[in-house]
Amino acid sequence: MMSNYLILVAIGLALLLSAPLHAAWTSALDGRMLGKRMPASTQLVQASAGAGMVGGAGANAGAGANAGKGTDAAAGAGAGAGAIAGVLLVDFWAPECLSCRDNVARLNRLQRDYRAQGLTVVGMARAPPVQVAELARRESRDYPLSSDPDGVMFARLGLDSLPSAVLVDRNGIVVWQGDPANLGRVTIERTLAAPALGELLRY
């Protein structure tokens, strides 16, 4: 009986660690945030509920005021990205970045293909909320947009160029960082397949 329990624990830990280790090994960038917890952010928490975001399927298209200054969510464990029940892909971009716009079609496909498995894509723009709201009305995106005009979240993640993105697992840990054009589907699928720590502890 005990041996069966140990086998289950070992399998669970292997599943939990496989996605972060694989992503960290294959990532093209030596990002400061790889393997670390995603900083808490009000707009990322809102993304999981579709509130306070602009555009995208299920988002509140009329709300732009709340999507805005990279402010922290309520302090405490579990706040921020770790509170989102799923895998989060945050794409950092700017309206003047042509390479960023080239990624929109691919991000749309990823959101459509993996939404049911628990992936949430959020576009974090280095632009004022009013400009982001206008872009959301003009452009066709299947994911919500938020605003980080002062580059607060961008700086916290140690990003130094655009386009840039981070993939955050179900435990709020950054498992991949780089240009979203280089994010492979294998990395996304491995991250989606890895259970949250809380799910393992229930067995």
N, C-alpha and C positions, 0 to 999 in steps of 0.2 A: 504493500500500500504506500509506504513512504517512498519507495523507489519510483513508483508511478508519479507521485507528486513532484519529486525532484526532476523527473524527465519533463513534466509539463512546465515547470518553472524555467528549466534550461531552454526549452523550445521558445517560450514566451520572451525570455531575455534576448535570444538570438534574433527573433523577429523585431524586437524593439530596437536593437542596435544596428541591424543590417542596413536600414535606409540611411541613417546619419553617417555611418562609417563609409558606406559606398559613395554617398554624395560628397563627403569631405575629401575622399581619395581622388574622385574624378573631376572635382571642380577645377576650372582653369584659374581661378583667383585664390590667392591666399588671404581671404577676407578676414577682417578682425572679428566678425561676428559668428563665423562658422563654429558650430558646437555650443554657442552661447544662447541664452534666453533672449527672445525678441523684446525690445523695450516696450513698455506699456504705452498705448496710444488710444485716445478716445475714439478717433475715427476708425481704427481697426476693429475695436470692439463693436462699434456701430455697424460695421460691414456685415457681421454675422447675422444681424437682425434686419439688414437692409434699411436702417434708419440713419438720417443725417448724411446720406450719401447723395451723389448726383448721377443720374442716368443709370443704365444697366438694368438687366432683368431683375425685377423685384425690388429695385431701389426706389427711394422717395425722390422723384425727379424735381420736386419743388423745393427741396431742402439744400441749401448751400451754406447757410450761416454756421452750421455746426461742423462743417467739414473743413476745419481750418487751421490750426496753428501748431500742430504736432504736440498738443498738450497732453499731459499724463492723465491716465484714467485714475480711478480711486486707488490709493496705495494699498499694498497688501499682496500676499501670495495669490496667484491665480488671476490677477488683473492683467489687462492688455491682451496680447496675442494668445497667451496661454488659455484665456477664457473662451476662445473661439473653438467650437466643437467641430474640428475638421482640420484640413491642411490649407494653409494660406500662401498664396503667391502674390507678393506685392511688387508691382512694376513701377519704378520711379522714372518719370519722364518730364519733358518740358515742351510747350507748344512749338518752340523754335527748333527743336531737335528732330531733324528729318529721319534719322535712324530709329528714333523712338516710334515714329508713326509707322515705319515699316513693320513693326512688331504687332500692330493692332490686330491684323487678320489672324495671326498665329495665336495670340492671346484669346481672341474670340473662340477659335477652335478648341483650345485647351479648356476654356470654361464650359463650352457646350459638351465636350466629350467626357469630362470628369466631374461635372457638377453633381451628378447622382452618386458618385463615390465619395464625395465630401470635399472637393476642391473649391475654394473661393478665391477668385482673382480680384484684386483691387488695384486700380491705377492711381498712383499717388503723384500728383502734378506739382511741379515747382512753379505755381502760378496762383494768383488771387482766386478766392472762391467764385467770384462773379464771372471771371474768365473761364473757369473750369465748367461752370453751369452752362455757359454759352456754347462751349465746345461739345458738351454732352448732348445738347439739343441738335447740333449740326452733324455730329458724327455717329456712325452706327457701331455701338459697342455692346457686347453681351455681358459686360461686367460693370460695376459701379466705379465712379471716379471720386477721389477725395483731393484735398488741397493741402500742400505743405509749402506755402509761399516763401517762408524764411529758411527752408531747407533743414529744419530741426531734425526730423527723422532721418534724412539723408546723412547728416553729420553723425548722428548717434550710431549709425550702422557702418561708419567708416568708408562710405562710398565716395569715390573721387571722379566719377565720369558718368555720362549718360549715353545710352540707356543702361540701367542697372536694375536688378531684381533680386529678391530674396525668397527662398522657399522655406516655410516654417512648418514643422511637423505638428502632430496633435498634442505634443507636450509643450509647445511654444518655443521649441529650439530651432535655430536657423541651421538647416542641413545643406543648403546650397546658396551660392551667391555669385552673380555674374550678369552678363548680357543675356536677357531672356531668349534671344535667338539661339543661344548655345545650350539651353536647358532641354535635356533629352526626356523623352516620354518614359524611358526605363526608370530614371530618377524619380519622376512624378509617381509612377505606379508603385515603386518600392516604398516611397514615403506614404502613399495612401494605404498600402497593405500593412504597414507597421501599426500595431495598436497603441492606444494611449496607455500610459503607466497605470492609470486608474482602472482601465479595463482588465489589465493583467492581475491586479490585486484582488479582483472579485473572485478569481478561481480558487 
